[in-house]
Amino acid sequence: MSARRPASISRPISRPLRMHGLSRALSLPLAMLGLLAMLALLGPAEGAAQQRFFAAPGDLPRIDGRVQAMVVDSACAAVDSVYVIGDEAAQIVARWRSQLAEGAYGELTDPADFVARLQADAFSIRRDGHFGMRAMFPLDPAQSERAADPRDTERYARAQRARNYGFQKIEMLPGGVGYLKLDVFAGTEDASETAVAAMNFLANSSALIIDLRENSGGSAAMIRLLATYLFSEPAHLINWYKRATDETEQSHTYDYVPGRRITDAPVFVLTSDRTGSAAEEFTFDLQNLERATIVGDTTAGAGHTVAQAVFDFDGFRLGMRIPFGRAYDPRTGEGWEGRGVIPDVAVPAEQALAAAHSAALGRLLEEESDPAGRQMLEWHVQTLASRLHPMTLTRAELEEYVGVYGPRRVFMEGDILCAQRDGRALLRLLPMERDLFGNEGRDDFRLRFERDGEGRIVRVVGLYEDGQTDPLARTE
């Protein structure tokens, strides 16, 4: 049994971390290139669920000590040359070689069990979430032909277009606050026109919210493109260090982007524990450059670029995922690997949008001098406050408002307080404060109930966001 020339695969060898990274591949010695099947950045596993790559115990032919030694040699060569933390790479290699020499792997004749033990031994040095090893089925000719099928590229392109390259939602929120929900940093070779259109749509925003709560990474080029719209002058975003070549690559904003930049509006970035990789870098960059306020949960902590190595042996393949680059702030030398990006405003991810919108409106209020403009902003701040801190009332408390107020009736429908005027649309009332109610599906109208000196409800006042009122006395 002999080791064959490593063969590349077109899909990730394990659950994708969607790591992004440097604009060019590693440059390794020729001998190393003969060992490493592929040094490529992990990406979304489009279609991976349709094929079974990974082997479980009992799936593969047994191996002997000679093949175990060949596997260890290949894995050691990859880690020793590539793994981003040099001291830990040396410790992992030493651990594998000593265990092999001591016969600790002798009984592990199943490739899946053997590879799982190698990973466990690496994790005994450092449990790196980006490092992984799996035993894989051989790549049969049918899979090879499919991997080379140009229709696969078109299928992937169609899938990307169907997702609008990650630009899931773009809108103007109340108060002139722009909102962009971005679920992936797609490559600029395909998505640049969509990105430019999105940023130009948002150009009139008084403040901007970028929602990365469902974004697990993507392209570094898209980071630079979007970030360029947010700075009036060139900005040094981040550095990437590659241990294998002892090189540092700097990432800067571009000199030019089409359309208007959004340089004066405050920016808020929404995060969750699912925000990873490229999405973390974008967040990290804007936070360190004091261009954005981060709102939400601490991010995933994926601050390394990751390569894949695949080695072919008779009857099975060894797949490895190896961190090879480290991101860090050029001003401090610090990165976010393993700890994540810490938000400036820590709130549960599901409340991040309301919290950021409220904060954005608060910033705008500080600068607004027109009474009508202030009244409008305060209206929306109050709405958002009620969403962040919802009020609940008992049924007995709700029934206190039931009655007839001229042409308007207030009544209970199940456990919900409702209002209706002269056969118009039914309003389901939501308590905002004591005696103040908003309603589902309509943010421009509220009802405020007023009491007499003895605490009895005697009037209801319709409130409109433009400041108009509609008072009605209680008649029944």
ABEGO torsion letter per residue (X at the ends): XBBBBBBBBABBABBBAGBBEBABBBBBBAAAAAABABBBBBBBBBGAAABBABBBBGABBBBBAAAAAAAAAAAAAAAAAABABAAAAAAAAAAAAAAAAAGAAAABABAAAAAAAAAAAAAAABBBAABBBBBBBBBBAAAAAAAABAAAAAAAAAAAAAAGGGBABBBBBBGGBBBBBBABBBBAAAAAAAAAAAAAAAAABABBBBBAAABAEEBAAAAAAAAAAABABBBBABBBBBAAAGBBBBBBBBABBBEBBBAABBBBBBBBAABBEAAAAAAAAAAAAGABBBBEBBBAGBABBBBBBBBBBBGBBBBBBBBABBBBBAAAGBBABGAEBBBABBBBAAAAAAAAAAAAAAAAAAABABAAAAAAAAAAAAAAAAAABBBBBBAAAAAAABEBBEABBBBBBEABBBBBBGGBBBBBBBBABBGBBBBBGBAABBBBBBBBAAGBBABBBBBBAAGBBBBBBBAX
